[in-house]
Each structure stands twice: as C-alpha cells, then as structure tokens.
Amino acid sequence: MEKTFQVGDTVRLKSGGPVMTYEGAGAYSGAICSWFDGGKLVREGFTLATLEAAPLAR
C-alpha cells in the first residue's frame, strides 16, 4: 500500500535532502512539495514512493 500524506506534512526523499512541505497530489499519482533553498522558495513534483515522513526541524 502506498503511503499517503496530508497537506502540510513534512517529508523528505528517502535518499536524503531537505525537509519539504507536502502541498498535495500532483499529476500521475505524484506529490507536489516545497522548501526553501536559501531565501528562494522551490516547488517540485515527486513520486510518492520516493518520499518518507520527516520530523519538523525546530
């Protein structure tokens, strides 16, 4: 069964990388995620199977 996330959940790629915010479903059963790279907002689509839940860094 494929993992599901709620809008606003923090996620990251299973292979590592920045903590991202899950924004919702994208095309082709994907996920739209956003994060900040320095001061720039980045938004990208990912395959759900490549994501895992991530704790929010405080």
N, CA, C and O atoms as a Maestro MAE file, in Angstrom:
{
 s_m_m2io_version
 :::
 2.0.0
}

f_m_ct {
 s_m_title
 :::
 protein
 m_atom[232] {
  # First column is atom index #
  i_m_mmod_type
  r_m_x_coord
  r_m_y_coord
  r_m_z_coord
  i_m_residue_number
  s_m_chain_name
  s_m_pdb_residue_name
  s_m_pdb_atom_name
  i_m_atomic_number
  :::
  1 25 0.839 -1.180 0.000 1 A "MET " " N  " 7
  2 3 0.000 0.000 0.000 1 A "MET " " CA " 6
  3 2 0.887 1.246 0.000 1 A "MET " " C  " 6
  4 15 1.858 1.324 0.752 1 A "MET " " O  " 8
  5 25 0.552 2.201 -0.833 2 A "GLU " " N  " 7
  6 3 1.354 3.407 -0.951 2 A "GLU " " CA " 6
  7 2 1.067 4.361 0.207 2 A "GLU " " C  " 6
  8 15 -0.080 4.512 0.627 2 A "GLU " " O  " 8
  9 25 2.095 4.987 0.709 3 A "LYS " " N  " 7
  10 3 1.971 5.917 1.830 3 A "LYS " " CA " 6
  11 2 1.181 7.150 1.393 3 A "LYS " " C  " 6
  12 15 1.318 7.614 0.261 3 A "LYS " " O  " 8
  13 25 0.369 7.668 2.282 4 A "THR " " N  " 7
  14 3 -0.360 8.899 1.995 4 A "THR " " CA " 6
  15 2 0.065 9.969 2.993 4 A "THR " " C  " 6
  16 15 0.403 9.676 4.140 4 A "THR " " O  " 8
  17 25 0.041 11.184 2.541 5 A "PHE " " N  " 7
  18 3 0.405 12.324 3.368 5 A "PHE " " CA " 6
  19 2 -0.739 13.321 3.347 5 A "PHE " " C  " 6
  20 15 -1.533 13.356 2.407 5 A "PHE " " O  " 8
  21 25 -0.814 14.131 4.396 6 A "GLN " " N  " 7
  22 3 -1.797 15.204 4.478 6 A "GLN " " CA " 6
  23 2 -1.112 16.514 4.092 6 A "GLN " " C  " 6
  24 15 0.082 16.690 4.338 6 A "GLN " " O  " 8
  25 25 -1.862 17.426 3.490 7 A "VAL " " N  " 7
  26 3 -1.319 18.736 3.145 7 A "VAL " " CA " 6
  27 2 -0.722 19.365 4.396 7 A "VAL " " C  " 6
  28 15 -1.372 19.417 5.440 7 A "VAL " " O  " 8
  29 25 0.506 19.839 4.291 8 A "GLY " " N  " 7
  30 3 1.212 20.451 5.417 8 A "GLY " " CA " 6
  31 2 2.174 19.515 6.127 8 A "GLY " " C  " 6
  32 15 2.985 19.971 6.933 8 A "GLY " " O  " 8
  33 25 2.106 18.207 5.851 9 A "ASP " " N  " 7
  34 3 3.053 17.267 6.448 9 A "ASP " " CA " 6
  35 2 4.465 17.573 5.979 9 A "ASP " " C  " 6
  36 15 4.667 18.049 4.862 9 A "ASP " " O  " 8
  37 25 5.439 17.301 6.832 10 A "THR " " N  " 7
  38 3 6.834 17.442 6.424 10 A "THR " " CA " 6
  39 2 7.335 16.086 5.930 10 A "THR " " C  " 6
  40 15 7.104 15.050 6.554 10 A "THR " " O  " 8
  41 25 8.021 16.125 4.804 11 A "VAL " " N  " 7
  42 3 8.520 14.921 4.146 11 A "VAL " " CA " 6
  43 2 9.936 15.168 3.662 11 A "VAL " " C  " 6
  44 15 10.415 16.302 3.643 11 A "VAL " " O  " 8
  45 25 10.593 14.093 3.273 12 A "ARG " " N  " 7
  46 3 11.890 14.219 2.600 12 A "ARG " " CA " 6
  47 2 12.047 13.020 1.691 12 A "ARG " " C  " 6
  48 15 11.350 12.017 1.841 12 A "ARG " " O  " 8
  49 25 12.958 13.129 0.755 13 A "LEU " " N  " 7
  50 3 13.256 11.999 -0.113 13 A "LEU " " CA " 6
  51 2 13.901 10.894 0.707 13 A "LEU " " C  " 6
  52 15 14.690 11.176 1.609 13 A "LEU " " O  " 8
  53 25 13.583 9.660 0.413 14 A "LYS " " N  " 7
  54 3 14.191 8.530 1.121 14 A "LYS " " CA " 6
  55 2 15.702 8.536 0.964 14 A "LYS " " C  " 6
  56 15 16.416 8.016 1.821 14 A "LYS " " O  " 8
  57 25 16.194 9.115 -0.114 15 A "SER " " N  " 7
  58 3 17.630 9.179 -0.364 15 A "SER " " CA " 6
  59 2 18.298 10.358 0.348 15 A "SER " " C  " 6
  60 15 19.514 10.526 0.257 15 A "SER " " O  " 8
  61 25 17.508 11.175 1.057 16 A "GLY " " N  " 7
  62 3 18.048 12.318 1.785 16 A "GLY " " CA " 6
  63 2 17.605 13.629 1.169 16 A "GLY " " C  " 6
  64 15 16.741 13.656 0.292 16 A "GLY " " O  " 8
  65 25 18.194 14.702 1.629 17 A "GLY " " N  " 7
  66 3 17.844 16.018 1.112 17 A "GLY " " CA " 6
  67 2 17.121 16.847 2.142 17 A "GLY " " C  " 6
  68 15 17.004 16.448 3.300 17 A "GLY " " O  " 8
  69 25 16.623 18.025 1.718 18 A "PRO " " N  " 7
  70 3 15.993 18.936 2.672 18 A "PRO " " CA " 6
  71 2 14.618 18.435 3.121 18 A "PRO " " C  " 6
  72 15 13.961 17.656 2.430 18 A "PRO " " O  " 8
  73 25 14.209 18.902 4.291 19 A "VAL " " N  " 7
  74 3 12.836 18.663 4.734 19 A "VAL " " CA " 6
  75 2 11.944 19.557 3.883 19 A "VAL " " C  " 6
  76 15 12.227 20.740 3.696 19 A "VAL " " O  " 8
  77 25 10.864 18.974 3.371 20 A "MET " " N  " 7
  78 3 9.952 19.683 2.477 20 A "MET " " CA " 6
  79 2 8.546 19.647 3.052 20 A "MET " " C  " 6
  80 15 8.247 18.822 3.915 20 A "MET " " O  " 8
  81 25 7.689 20.530 2.583 21 A "THR " " N  " 7
  82 3 6.282 20.543 2.960 21 A "THR " " CA " 6
  83 2 5.469 19.929 1.833 21 A "THR " " C  " 6
  84 15 5.581 20.346 0.680 21 A "THR " " O  " 8
  85 25 4.650 18.940 2.165 22 A "TYR " " N  " 7
  86 3 3.773 18.309 1.186 22 A "TYR " " CA " 6
  87 2 2.605 19.250 0.917 22 A "TYR " " C  " 6
  88 15 1.883 19.639 1.836 22 A "TYR " " O  " 8
  89 25 2.423 19.617 -0.364 23 A "GLU " " N  " 7
  90 3 1.372 20.559 -0.741 23 A "GLU " " CA " 6
  91 2 0.148 19.880 -1.329 23 A "GLU " " C  " 6
  92 15 -0.909 20.502 -1.436 23 A "GLU " " O  " 8
  93 25 0.269 18.632 -1.707 24 A "GLY " " N  " 7
  94 3 -0.881 17.927 -2.258 24 A "GLY " " CA " 6
  95 2 -0.490 17.034 -3.413 24 A "GLY " " C  " 6
  96 15 0.680 16.937 -3.785 24 A "GLY " " O  " 8
  97 25 -1.501 16.380 -3.973 25 A "ALA " " N  " 7
  98 3 -1.282 15.442 -5.066 25 A "ALA " " CA " 6
  99 2 -0.988 16.190 -6.359 25 A "ALA " " C  " 6
  100 15 -1.577 17.230 -6.653 25 A "ALA " " O  " 8
  101 25 -0.067 15.629 -7.112 26 A "GLY " " N  " 7
  102 3 0.263 16.169 -8.418 26 A "GLY " " CA " 6
  103 2 -0.221 15.213 -9.494 26 A "GLY " " C  " 6
  104 15 -0.947 14.262 -9.205 26 A "GLY " " O  " 8
  105 25 0.166 15.456 -10.696 27 A "ALA " " N  " 7
  106 3 -0.212 14.604 -11.820 27 A "ALA " " CA " 6
  107 2 0.436 13.225 -11.693 27 A "ALA " " C  " 6
  108 15 1.512 13.092 -11.111 27 A "ALA " " O  " 8
  109 25 -0.201 12.236 -12.223 28 A "TYR " " N  " 7
  110 3 0.345 10.873 -12.296 28 A "TYR " " CA " 6
  111 2 0.677 10.285 -10.932 28 A "TYR " " C  " 6
  112 15 1.733 9.676 -10.761 28 A "TYR " " O  " 8
  113 25 -0.211 10.460 -9.963 29 A "SER " " N  " 7
  114 3 -0.037 9.918 -8.605 29 A "SER " " CA " 6
  115 2 1.238 10.422 -7.938 29 A "SER " " C  " 6
  116 15 1.868 9.698 -7.167 29 A "SER " " O  " 8
  117 25 1.608 11.633 -8.226 30 A "GLY " " N  " 7
  118 3 2.796 12.220 -7.628 30 A "GLY " " CA " 6
  119 2 2.444 13.138 -6.480 30 A "GLY " " C  " 6
  120 15 1.294 13.206 -6.045 30 A "GLY " " O  " 8
  121 25 3.438 13.833 -6.003 31 A "ALA " " N  " 7
  122 3 3.278 14.751 -4.883 31 A "ALA " " CA " 6
  123 2 3.956 16.067 -5.222 31 A "ALA " " C  " 6
  124 15 5.042 16.083 -5.801 31 A "ALA " " O  " 8
  125 25 3.318 17.163 -4.861 32 A "ILE " " N  " 7
  126 3 3.928 18.473 -5.006 32 A "ILE " " CA " 6
  127 2 4.463 18.868 -3.635 32 A "ILE " " C  " 6
  128 15 3.731 18.862 -2.646 32 A "ILE " " O  " 8
  129 25 5.750 19.211 -3.589 33 A "CYS " " N  " 7
  130 3 6.406 19.583 -2.333 33 A "CYS " " CA " 6
  131 2 7.116 20.918 -2.516 33 A "CYS " " C  " 6
  132 15 7.504 21.283 -3.625 33 A "CYS " " O  " 8
  133 25 7.281 21.645 -1.403 34 A "SER " " N  " 7
  134 3 8.010 22.910 -1.454 34 A "SER " " CA " 6
  135 2 8.992 22.985 -0.289 34 A "SER " " C  " 6
  136 15 8.805 22.348 0.748 34 A "SER " " O  " 8
  137 25 10.042 23.779 -0.488 35 A "TRP " " N  " 7
  138 3 11.056 24.009 0.541 35 A "TRP " " CA " 6
  139 2 11.801 25.272 0.176 35 A "TRP " " C  " 6
  140 15 11.662 25.783 -0.935 35 A "TRP " " O  " 8
  141 25 12.588 25.775 1.101 36 A "PHE " " N  " 7
  142 3 13.391 26.970 0.849 36 A "PHE " " CA " 6
  143 2 14.833 26.573 0.619 36 A "PHE " " C  " 6
  144 15 15.404 25.790 1.378 36 A "PHE " " O  " 8
  145 25 15.418 27.121 -0.436 37 A "ASP " " N  " 7
  146 3 16.834 26.959 -0.749 37 A "ASP " " CA " 6
  147 2 17.447 28.333 -0.565 37 A "ASP " " C  " 6
  148 15 17.380 29.180 -1.456 37 A "ASP " " O  " 8
  149 25 18.045 28.549 0.595 38 A "GLY " " N  " 7
  150 3 18.459 29.905 0.951 38 A "GLY " " CA " 6
  151 2 17.187 30.705 1.183 38 A "GLY " " C  " 6
  152 15 16.359 30.308 2.002 38 A "GLY " " O  " 8
  153 25 17.013 31.800 0.499 39 A "GLY " " N  " 7
  154 3 15.789 32.592 0.615 39 A "GLY " " CA " 6
  155 2 14.804 32.346 -0.502 39 A "GLY " " C  " 6
  156 15 13.777 33.019 -0.581 39 A "GLY " " O  " 8
  157 25 15.101 31.383 -1.375 40 A "LYS " " N  " 7
  158 3 14.268 31.143 -2.551 40 A "LYS " " CA " 6
  159 2 13.324 29.957 -2.315 40 A "LYS " " C  " 6
  160 15 13.760 28.878 -1.913 40 A "LYS " " O  " 8
  161 25 12.032 30.169 -2.569 41 A "LEU " " N  " 7
  162 3 11.050 29.101 -2.481 41 A "LEU " " CA " 6
  163 2 11.170 28.204 -3.708 41 A "LEU " " C  " 6
  164 15 11.178 28.682 -4.842 41 A "LEU " " O  " 8
  165 25 11.263 26.897 -3.467 42 A "VAL " " N  " 7
  166 3 11.357 25.915 -4.544 42 A "VAL " " CA " 6
  167 2 10.144 25.005 -4.442 42 A "VAL " " C  " 6
  168 15 9.769 24.590 -3.345 42 A "VAL " " O  " 8
  169 25 9.531 24.693 -5.572 43 A "ARG " " N  " 7
  170 3 8.373 23.800 -5.609 43 A "ARG " " CA " 6
  171 2 8.625 22.787 -6.720 43 A "ARG " " C  " 6
  172 15 8.977 23.151 -7.842 43 A "ARG " " O  " 8
  173 25 8.437 21.494 -6.386 44 A "GLU " " N  " 7
  174 3 8.754 20.430 -7.344 44 A "GLU " " CA " 6
  175 2 7.824 19.241 -7.119 44 A "GLU " " C  " 6
  176 15 7.270 19.061 -6.035 44 A "GLU " " O  " 8
  177 25 7.666 18.443 -8.155 45 A "GLY " " N  " 7
  178 3 6.871 17.226 -8.069 45 A "GLY " " CA " 6
  179 2 7.756 16.008 -7.863 45 A "GLY " " C  " 6
  180 15 8.859 15.930 -8.403 45 A "GLY " " O  " 8
  181 25 7.263 15.060 -7.076 46 A "PHE " " N  " 7
  182 3 7.991 13.823 -6.785 46 A "PHE " " CA " 6
  183 2 7.028 12.650 -6.843 46 A "PHE " " C  " 6
  184 15 5.821 12.826 -6.674 46 A "PHE " " O  " 8
  185 25 7.549 11.464 -7.077 47 A "THR " " N  " 7
  186 3 6.772 10.242 -6.984 47 A "THR " " CA " 6
  187 2 6.568 9.929 -5.509 47 A "THR " " C  " 6
  188 15 7.520 9.973 -4.730 47 A "THR " " O  " 8
  189 25 5.334 9.613 -5.117 48 A "LEU " " N  " 7
  190 3 5.045 9.343 -3.700 48 A "LEU " " CA " 6
  191 2 5.940 8.268 -3.114 48 A "LEU " " C  " 6
  192 15 6.336 8.366 -1.952 48 A "LEU " " O  " 8
  193 25 6.268 7.245 -3.889 49 A "ALA " " N  " 7
  194 3 7.073 6.133 -3.389 49 A "ALA " " CA " 6
  195 2 8.485 6.564 -2.978 49 A "ALA " " C  " 6
  196 15 9.163 5.830 -2.258 49 A "ALA " " O  " 8
  197 25 8.938 7.742 -3.424 50 A "THR " " N  " 7
  198 3 10.282 8.205 -3.088 50 A "THR " " CA " 6
  199 2 10.321 9.036 -1.817 50 A "THR " " C  " 6
  200 15 11.398 9.450 -1.388 50 A "THR " " O  " 8
  201 25 9.150 9.294 -1.196 51 A "LEU " " N  " 7
  202 3 9.062 10.169 -0.028 51 A "LEU " " CA " 6
  203 2 8.832 9.396 1.248 51 A "LEU " " C  " 6
  204 15 8.253 8.309 1.238 51 A "LEU " " O  " 8
  205 25 9.300 9.976 2.364 52 A "GLU " " N  " 7
  206 3 9.023 9.432 3.688 52 A "GLU " " CA " 6
  207 2 8.713 10.595 4.619 52 A "GLU " " C  " 6
  208 15 9.106 11.730 4.350 52 A "GLU " " O  " 8
  209 25 8.016 10.320 5.704 53 A "ALA " " N  " 7
  210 3 7.719 11.350 6.689 53 A "ALA " " CA " 6
  211 2 9.015 11.853 7.321 53 A "ALA " " C  " 6
  212 15 9.946 11.078 7.539 53 A "ALA " " O  " 8
  213 25 9.071 13.140 7.610 54 A "ALA " " N  " 7
  214 3 10.264 13.724 8.228 54 A "ALA " " CA " 6
  215 2 9.835 14.574 9.401 54 A "ALA " " C  " 6
  216 15 8.844 15.299 9.311 54 A "ALA " " O  " 8
  217 25 10.574 14.496 10.518 55 A "PRO " " N  " 7
  218 3 10.242 15.369 11.642 55 A "PRO " " CA " 6
  219 2 10.555 16.818 11.284 55 A "PRO " " C  " 6
  220 15 11.504 17.097 10.551 55 A "PRO " " O  " 8
  221 25 9.771 17.706 11.793 56 A "LEU " " N  " 7
  222 3 9.979 19.123 11.544 56 A "LEU " " CA " 6
  223 2 11.137 19.612 12.402 56 A "LEU " " C  " 6
  224 15 11.084 19.526 13.629 56 A "LEU " " O  " 8
  225 25 12.182 20.126 11.762 57 A "ALA " " N  " 7
  226 3 13.343 20.651 12.498 57 A "ALA " " CA " 6
  227 2 12.961 21.991 13.114 57 A "ALA " " C  " 6
  228 15 12.391 22.853 12.444 57 A "ALA " " O  " 8
  229 25 13.271 22.154 14.359 58 A "ARG " " N  " 7
  230 3 12.944 23.418 15.055 58 A "ARG " " CA " 6
  231 2 14.209 24.083 15.512 58 A "ARG " " C  " 6
  232 15 14.160 25.154 16.117 58 A "ARG " " O  " 8
  :::
 }
 m_bond[231] {
  # First column is bond index #
  i_m_from
  i_m_to
  i_m_order
  :::
  1 1 2 1
  2 2 3 1
  3 3 4 2
  4 3 5 1
  5 5 6 1
  6 6 7 1
  7 7 8 2
  8 7 9 1
  9 9 10 1
  10 10 11 1
  11 11 12 2
  12 11 13 1
  13 13 14 1
  14 14 15 1
  15 15 16 2
  16 15 17 1
  17 17 18 1
  18 18 19 1
  19 19 20 2
  20 19 21 1
  21 21 22 1
  22 22 23 1
  23 23 24 2
  24 23 25 1
  25 25 26 1
  26 26 27 1
  27 27 28 2
  28 27 29 1
  29 29 30 1
  30 30 31 1
  31 31 32 2
  32 31 33 1
  33 33 34 1
  34 34 35 1
  35 35 36 2
  36 35 37 1
  37 37 38 1
  38 38 39 1
  39 39 40 2
  40 39 41 1
  41 41 42 1
  42 42 43 1
  43 43 44 2
  44 43 45 1
  45 45 46 1
  46 46 47 1
  47 47 48 2
  48 47 49 1
  49 49 50 1
  50 50 51 1
  51 51 52 2
  52 51 53 1
  53 53 54 1
  54 54 55 1
  55 55 56 2
  56 55 57 1
  57 57 58 1
  58 58 59 1
  59 59 60 2
  60 59 61 1
  61 61 62 1
  62 62 63 1
  63 63 64 2
  64 63 65 1
  65 65 66 1
  66 66 67 1
  67 67 68 2
  68 67 69 1
  69 69 70 1
  70 70 71 1
  71 71 72 2
  72 71 73 1
  73 73 74 1
  74 74 75 1
  75 75 76 2
  76 75 77 1
  77 77 78 1
  78 78 79 1
  79 79 80 2
  80 79 81 1
  81 81 82 1
  82 82 83 1
  83 83 84 2
  84 83 85 1
  85 85 86 1
  86 86 87 1
  87 87 88 2
  88 87 89 1
  89 89 90 1
  90 90 91 1
  91 91 92 2
  92 91 93 1
  93 93 94 1
  94 94 95 1
  95 95 96 2
  96 95 97 1
  97 97 98 1
  98 98 99 1
  99 99 100 2
  100 99 101 1
  101 101 102 1
  102 102 103 1
  103 103 104 2
  104 103 105 1
  105 105 106 1
  106 106 107 1
  107 107 108 2
  108 107 109 1
  109 109 110 1
  110 110 111 1
  111 111 112 2
  112 111 113 1
  113 113 114 1
  114 114 115 1
  115 115 116 2
  116 115 117 1
  117 117 118 1
  118 118 119 1
  119 119 120 2
  120 119 121 1
  121 121 122 1
  122 122 123 1
  123 123 124 2
  124 123 125 1
  125 125 126 1
  126 126 127 1
  127 127 128 2
  128 127 129 1
  129 129 130 1
  130 130 131 1
  131 131 132 2
  132 131 133 1
  133 133 134 1
  134 134 135 1
  135 135 136 2
  136 135 137 1
  137 137 138 1
  138 138 139 1
  139 139 140 2
  140 139 141 1
  141 141 142 1
  142 142 143 1
  143 143 144 2
  144 143 145 1
  145 145 146 1
  146 146 147 1
  147 147 148 2
  148 147 149 1
  149 149 150 1
  150 150 151 1
  151 151 152 2
  152 151 153 1
  153 153 154 1
  154 154 155 1
  155 155 156 2
  156 155 157 1
  157 157 158 1
  158 158 159 1
  159 159 160 2
  160 159 161 1
  161 161 162 1
  162 162 163 1
  163 163 164 2
  164 163 165 1
  165 165 166 1
  166 166 167 1
  167 167 168 2
  168 167 169 1
  169 169 170 1
  170 170 171 1
  171 171 172 2
  172 171 173 1
  173 173 174 1
  174 174 175 1
  175 175 176 2
  176 175 177 1
  177 177 178 1
  178 178 179 1
  179 179 180 2
  180 179 181 1
  181 181 182 1
  182 182 183 1
  183 183 184 2
  184 183 185 1
  185 185 186 1
  186 186 187 1
  187 187 188 2
  188 187 189 1
  189 189 190 1
  190 190 191 1
  191 191 192 2
  192 191 193 1
  193 193 194 1
  194 194 195 1
  195 195 196 2
  196 195 197 1
  197 197 198 1
  198 198 199 1
  199 199 200 2
  200 199 201 1
  201 201 202 1
  202 202 203 1
  203 203 204 2
  204 203 205 1
  205 205 206 1
  206 206 207 1
  207 207 208 2
  208 207 209 1
  209 209 210 1
  210 210 211 1
  211 211 212 2
  212 211 213 1
  213 213 214 1
  214 214 215 1
  215 215 216 2
  216 215 217 1
  217 217 218 1
  218 218 219 1
  219 219 220 2
  220 219 221 1
  221 221 222 1
  222 222 223 1
  223 223 224 2
  224 223 225 1
  225 225 226 1
  226 226 227 1
  227 227 228 2
  228 227 229 1
  229 229 230 1
  230 230 231 1
  231 231 232 2
  :::
 }
}
